[in-house]
Amino acid sequence: MPATKTKKLIGFTEEQVALIDELATRQGTTFTAIVSDAVNEYTSVRANAKDQILDRLLIEHGDVIDRLSRT
């Protein structure tokens, strides 16, 4: 499948494609590498935020969670 078609399937606008292509050229990398890095960064941040929320719930309300798990 041609690269252009793949980009289109993802739903990038023409402006986004142009900006990512320009960035890839400046960094000496590929469109796919730029997008992959961005997705990895986004998912890492989201996973970290979720873990922090769960840790805080356990610290602040661990006793309630423990009691609920026994019912």
HUCORSUL-V737319 format. One record per backbone hydrogen bond with DSSP energy under -1.0 kcal/mol. NH is the residue of the N-H (numbers start at 1). CO is the residue of the C=O. Records with the same first field share a line. If there is no record, write none. Layout:
NH=CO  CO
//
This chain:
6=2
7=3
8=4
9=5
10=6
12=7
17=13
18=14
19=15
20=16
21=17
22=18
23=19
24=20
25=21
26=22
27=23
29=24
34=30
35=31
36=32
37=33
38=34
39=35
40=36
41=37
42=38
43=39
44=40
45=41
46=42
47=43
48=44
49=45
50=46
51=47
52=48
53=49
54=50
55=51
56=52
57=53
58=54
59=55
60=56
61=57
65=61
66=62
67=63
68=64
69=65
71=68
//
